[in-house]
Amino acid sequence: MTDAPPPTTPADALRFAFGTLTVLPVRLTRWDRAAARGGMLAAPLAGLAVGAAAGAAGWLLLLLGAGAWPAAVAATALPAVLTRGLHLDGLADVADGLGSGRPAEDALRIMKRSDIGPFGVVTLVLVLLGQAAVLAGQYAAGGARGLLAALVAGLAARCALTLAARAGVPAARPEGLGAAVAGAVPVRAAAAVLTAAVCAAAAAGAAYGPYAAARAAAAVLAALAAGELLLRHCRRRFGGVTGDVFGALAETAATTALLVTALG
């Protein structure tokens, strides 16, 4: 009989979250089911770090006189840099897989190719343009508002990953990051993370008053609803989740959150 793995510590969870979801030099010490569970529960913390860095970079350019659009481009590009572009790559691959109209096995094979097809290219252009346009509007209203928008988007994006890793969501392939984290998070724990994320967004927006707090909370909820719709569609088409699906969920949630912050 093999010994049971040691309990997961908060440090293990943070290492898994930051080591798999960012390029920060965090050494993974565990790659087992328990560590995956903790890491996906801690994913929104990685999102906060990425969002804060992106928002601060845009604000810095704004302070240096670069203008709202250069600040927005920086805030849009930095998350891609901090994630090695994996989420954008996943978004493009999922767009190609869904756009192909092929059966699940063929669509998954298309998604594994190294090239990007026309569906992926168009999706990337529209998503990045949309993100930059919203952030430009926010930075035009002030650096702090641009920072808040980037922060909420980063939080919502990684919270969508936590929900997608909940119990009952199968993996489409037996290998890869998707298989490692699929179904790892208990449903109640995922719901607790969702609640905490909404409260954190509201607290961040409260600096601008109750309406801004409500809008930040609504941005997270709308982002997670959009992610859930995409997740369900991918489960029907592919039979489960993959690493690419997780990337597509993150970008979809981030874009939705930004669009809601632009309302009003």
C-alpha positions in Angstrom: 0.0 0.0 0.0 1.4 3.4 -1.0 1.5 6.2 1.5 -1.0 9.0 1.1 0.5 12.3 -0.1 1.1 14.9 2.6 -1.6 17.6 3.1 -1.5 20.6 0.8 -0.2 23.8 2.5 -1.1 27.3 1.4 2.5 27.6 0.1 1.9 24.5 -2.1 -1.3 26.1 -3.5 0.3 29.4 -4.2 3.3 27.8 -5.9 0.9 25.8 -8.2 -1.2 28.8 -9.0 1.7 31.2 -9.8 3.9 28.5 -11.2 1.3 27.4 -13.8 -0.6 30.6 -14.5 2.3 33.1 -14.6 5.9 33.4 -15.8 7.0 34.4 -12.3 10.0 32.4 -11.2 8.1 30.1 -8.8 9.3 26.6 -8.4 6.7 23.9 -8.4 7.3 21.5 -5.6 4.2 19.3 -6.1 2.3 18.2 -9.1 -0.5 16.0 -7.7 -4.2 16.2 -7.3 -4.2 17.9 -3.9 -1.8 20.5 -5.1 -3.9 21.1 -8.2 -7.0 21.6 -6.1 -5.2 24.2 -3.9 -3.7 25.9 -6.9 -7.0 26.3 -8.7 -8.5 27.7 -5.5 -5.7 30.2 -5.3 -5.9 31.1 -9.0 -7.8 34.4 -8.4 -4.8 35.6 -6.4 -2.6 35.1 -9.4 -5.2 37.0 -11.4 -5.0 39.9 -8.9 -1.3 40.0 -9.2 -1.4 40.0 -13.0 -4.2 42.6 -13.1 -2.4 44.9 -10.7 0.8 44.7 -12.6 -1.0 45.4 -15.9 -3.0 48.3 -14.5 0.0 49.8 -12.8 2.0 49.7 -16.0 -0.7 51.6 -17.9 -1.0 54.1 -15.1 2.8 54.7 -15.2 2.7 55.4 -18.9 -0.2 57.7 -18.3 1.8 59.6 -15.7 4.7 59.9 -18.1 2.4 61.6 -20.6 2.0 58.8 -23.1 -1.8 59.1 -23.3 -4.7 56.8 -22.7 -4.2 54.5 -25.8 -0.5 53.7 -25.1 -1.4 53.1 -21.5 -4.2 50.8 -22.6 -2.0 48.9 -25.0 0.5 48.3 -22.2 -2.2 47.1 -19.8 -3.5 44.8 -22.5 -0.1 43.4 -23.5 1.4 42.8 -20.0 -1.0 40.0 -19.1 0.0 38.2 -22.2 3.7 38.6 -21.3 3.1 37.5 -17.7 1.3 34.3 -19.0 3.6 33.5 -21.9 0.6 34.2 -24.1 -0.8 30.8 -23.2 -4.3 32.1 -22.6 -4.4 34.0 -25.9 -3.0 30.9 -27.6 -5.8 28.8 -26.0 -8.4 31.3 -27.1 -7.2 31.1 -30.7 -7.0 27.3 -30.6 -10.5 26.9 -29.2 -11.9 29.4 -31.8 -10.3 27.2 -34.5 -11.7 24.0 -33.0 -15.2 25.4 -32.5 -15.2 27.1 -35.9 -14.1 24.0 -37.7 -17.5 22.3 -37.1 -15.7 19.0 -36.9 -16.5 16.1 -34.5 -14.8 16.3 -31.1 -11.8 14.1 -32.0 -11.0 16.1 -35.1 -11.6 19.4 -33.4 -9.2 18.5 -30.6 -6.6 17.5 -33.2 -7.0 20.9 -34.9 -6.5 22.6 -31.5 -3.2 20.8 -30.9 -1.7 22.2 -34.1 1.0 24.8 -33.8 -0.5 27.1 -36.4 -3.4 29.5 -36.0 -6.3 29.3 -38.4 -8.6 32.1 -39.6 -11.1 31.7 -36.8 -8.3 32.1 -34.3 -6.8 35.1 -35.9 -10.1 37.0 -36.1 -11.0 36.1 -32.5 -7.6 37.3 -31.2 -7.8 40.6 -33.1 -11.3 41.4 -31.9 -10.7 40.4 -28.3 -7.4 42.3 -28.0 -8.9 45.4 -29.8 -11.9 45.2 -27.5 -9.8 45.0 -24.4 -7.6 47.9 -25.4 -10.5 50.1 -26.4 -12.2 49.6 -23.0 -9.0 50.2 -21.1 -8.3 53.4 -23.2 -11.7 54.7 -22.1 -10.9 53.9 -18.5 -7.5 55.5 -18.6 -8.9 58.6 -20.2 -11.0 59.0 -17.0 -7.9 58.6 -14.9 -5.1 56.2 -14.1 -6.8 54.8 -11.0 -9.9 53.8 -13.1 -7.7 52.1 -15.6 -6.0 50.2 -12.7 -9.3 49.2 -11.3 -10.5 47.9 -14.7 -7.4 45.8 -15.2 -7.5 44.5 -11.6 -11.2 43.4 -11.9 -10.5 41.8 -15.3 -7.5 39.8 -14.0 -9.5 38.6 -11.0 -12.5 37.5 -13.0 -10.3 35.7 -15.6 -8.7 33.5 -13.0 -11.9 33.0 -11.0 -13.4 31.5 -14.2 -10.6 28.9 -14.1 -11.5 28.0 -10.6 -15.1 27.4 -11.5 -14.1 25.4 -14.6 -12.0 23.1 -12.5 -14.9 22.2 -10.2 -16.0 18.6 -9.6 -18.2 17.2 -12.4 -16.3 18.9 -15.2 -14.4 16.2 -17.1 -11.2 16.5 -19.1 -11.3 16.1 -22.8 -7.9 14.5 -23.0 -6.1 12.2 -20.5 -3.0 14.4 -20.5 -2.0 18.1 -20.1 -2.9 20.8 -17.6 -6.6 20.4 -18.3 -6.5 16.8 -17.2 -4.4 17.7 -14.2 -6.9 20.2 -12.8 -10.3 19.0 -14.2 -12.7 18.2 -11.5 -10.2 18.9 -8.8 -12.1 21.7 -6.9 -15.1 20.8 -4.8 -18.3 22.6 -5.8 -18.7 24.3 -2.5 -15.2 25.5 -2.5 -15.6 26.9 -6.0 -18.7 28.8 -4.9 -16.8 30.2 -1.9 -14.1 31.5 -4.2 -16.8 33.1 -6.5 -18.3 34.8 -3.5 -14.9 36.1 -2.3 -14.0 37.3 -5.8 -17.3 39.3 -6.1 -16.8 40.8 -2.7 -13.1 41.7 -3.5 -14.2 43.4 -6.7 -16.9 45.4 -4.9 -14.4 46.4 -2.2 -12.0 47.7 -4.9 -14.7 49.6 -6.7 -16.0 51.1 -3.4 -13.2 53.7 -3.6 -15.4 55.4 -6.2 -18.7 55.1 -4.4 -21.5 52.5 -4.2 -22.3 52.6 -7.9 -18.7 51.7 -8.8 -18.7 49.0 -6.2 -21.9 47.5 -7.7 -20.5 47.8 -11.2 -17.2 46.0 -10.3 -19.2 43.2 -8.6 -21.5 43.0 -11.7 -18.4 42.8 -13.9 -17.2 39.7 -12.2 -20.6 38.0 -12.2 -21.1 38.8 -15.9 -17.6 37.5 -16.7 -18.2 34.3 -14.9 -21.6 33.9 -16.6 -20.0 34.3 -20.0 -17.2 31.8 -19.0 -19.9 29.3 -17.9 -21.7 29.6 -21.2 -18.4 29.0 -23.1 -17.5 26.1 -20.8 -20.8 24.4 -21.4 -20.5 24.8 -25.1 -16.9 23.3 -25.0 -18.1 20.4 -22.9 -20.8 19.6 -25.5 -18.4 20.0 -28.5 -15.2 18.5 -27.0 -16.4 16.3 -24.3 -14.6 18.2 -21.5 -12.0 20.8 -20.8 -8.4 21.1 -22.0 -5.6 23.6 -21.3 -6.7 25.5 -24.4 -10.3 25.7 -23.0 -9.0 27.1 -19.8 -7.1 29.8 -21.7 -10.2 30.7 -23.7 -12.3 30.9 -20.5 -9.8 33.3 -19.0 -9.7 35.7 -22.0 -13.5 35.5 -22.4 -14.1 36.4 -18.7 -11.5 39.2 -18.8 -13.0 40.7 -21.9 -16.5 40.5 -20.5 -15.5 42.1 -17.2 -13.9 45.0 -19.1 -16.9 45.5 -21.2 -19.1 45.8 -18.1 -16.8 48.3 -16.5 -17.2 50.5 -19.5 -21.0 50.6 -19.1 -22.4 53.8 -17.5 
